[in-house]
Structures are given as structure tokens and as C-alpha cells.
């Protein structure tokens, strides 16, 4: 693609965009002048689908009208409500329906997965993570290691980029897996690093982990709804994700979990709850737990219906747009943003230049006063994201970002650089 730094070019691209109408399905915050903002923070919190309010209000109305009978007689009965999002989530992450479930929050799901898939022995006890992983992942991993009686300083192996580089090289990840092969129990990486925006090559890393007898799990908080995933085909053991970023389900929304179907066994160690019990006998309230086959067997409690309603509204849009088409647009949008950023001397991009190693997020450093830049962009009606000490994250989300939005961001950066 030969990009041009002109408003005319951006509008021509928007005119050819087959997904442009999806922008109208979302609510945009307004700037100080009452105009819709240019929103590049979907990697932190996605915009609200307009139908989310309708779907949540429907459940509120049924609660008011039916009380407890809503579990059976609501327009969308609550008892099986979580099943309405199963197939949509499976399509998002490239899974079989039996392999996914909407439940809990991301870190709760991560702990539940490590209970089952981190079973250390005296010889094989180490967990491989990326240095600078999202703090919640670091805390969860360290606490699991301590719970099993190991020292995190010894049991946690951190991957760091080569000197002078911001991204991890896949060959270095594979080499470290090989180096730790006799002591490695689990490889646990983010699908996309939250700070640098690097997307890891999940298939190759999973294969390398399995070759040395380790499990492979991924935190897809920044991957679900952003990357084109094939978790089933890649034979990933487990994955977890939140749904309030690219999946646009609202602040603190219900999370998701993937467990490969080869692990659909009742004999795996797990922390159990009544909602993961066999549906046929759940309400007999028996004392012995019988796990539902597949990912549903890891459920603990009945899920929050209002959060599921918002998620359902978003997944309907993904099904209409499809992940392959969204990924195509994402690569064009992100490529255009990269083209514009490279024209600004004050910018240093830290996200990979290879489309296969990034989603729609570009992270970059500003020469000085990045916080001042964020404040200036906000005044211009442009919403980006700042992370200490000096990283700005911008995510042109293909469901609702236009090429004109990207051009406006580039113009805003150039204006500030010239100030």
C-alpha cells in the first residue's frame, strides 16, 4: 500500500472501506466542543455498542417483571444465558464451542487455569514469562509459585529483549525454552504485550513448549478481538482474556477462558464450583462434583447476566464483520498510522514493524514531555493512552476507527511537535 499524508487520501480509503458502517454501531464520547472524539484507547476500554443498552435494559425489564422466574421465562432465559455467547467467542479465538466459556474476570481465570495446568514437581517447576508482563500476571504467577513451595526468584524465568531492542525475538524465546527444557513446567505469555504492543507467535511458541514437555498458556487480554487466532489448531493448552478492551463489553466486564478439548477430562485437578457441575444433576444439590466436559467445567458461579448482555451485543457485530475482514482493515489502519508516525522526528516506535507480530496497537515514545502531548491531544479531541514512564499507546480499532481519524492523530502529533 502506498500511503499518502493527505486528508483526501484518508477519505478515499474510508470511501473504499467495506466495514465503515460499523462505526455507526458505537457510542463515541464527546470533546469539550460537543463533537465525537477520535478514539484510540480501545486497547484499554472499548467503546459501547449502541445495542448494549437495549440488551441490558431488556434483562432489567425481565428482572422487574419476573423476579426469579426470569431464569426460565425471560425473553432470553438466564439459566443458559452464557451459552448465547459461546459460539461467538469460539469464532473470535479460533476454538471449538466446547473449548470456551465466558466466566469470572481474567486474573481469576488465570489462577483457575494454573491450578489445573501448573503442576510442578521437584525437577520440573519453572514458569517462563516475558519480563514486563502485565502486573496482574506477574502477581498471579508469583503467588502460584509460592503456593507450591518454590521461590519465585528461581522458579520464574523472565524473557528480556536483546540489548537495544524493545521486542522479543521468537528464536530467542524458543532457545530459552530449549535451555530450560528439563525444569520447565509452563510457558505463560501475553498474546500481545500490553506495553510494547508486540504480538507473540503463539503457534511456534506452543509447539516449542510441547516439545520439551511443558504446558503452553496465553493471556489474550490484548489479543481477543484484535489478532486472528487459531487456538484449537495451534494446540494451545489454555488461554484467558478480558472482554472490556477489543471486545467492547464495558468496564470490568465478564472474561473468557479457553481449554483445549484434549483436556476435556473430569480428572484434571481444579478448584470447583456449582456452576461447573453436570447440568443434568446440578439442581439435585449433591455433595460430589461432576465436571461438565470442556471449558464449562471450570465455572464456579452463575454468571452476571447484565455483563453477558453487553458482550452479546458486541459479539453480534464481530460475527457480522468477521475477524478475517477486521484483521485486513486493521493492518491497513495500523500501517497508515505507522507511516504517519515515521514522518515525525520526535517519535520512536517500539512496536514491531512486522504485521505478524502486532495487532492494531502501536506504542511509541515521544522525545520529551509525553504527558504534555497527551494533554494536548485531549484538547484536540483525540484520545490516546499513556503508560509510565514515557510510552504512548494508540490503537486504531477497525470496528470503529476511520482512516480520517488516523490522519487527524498524525496531524495532531505534528502540530504538537512544531509547537
Order of alpha helices (4+ residues) and beta strands (2+ residues): alpha-beta-beta-beta-alpha-alpha-alpha-beta-alpha-beta-alpha-alpha-beta-alpha-beta-alpha-beta-beta-beta-alpha-alpha-beta-beta-alpha-beta-beta-beta-alpha
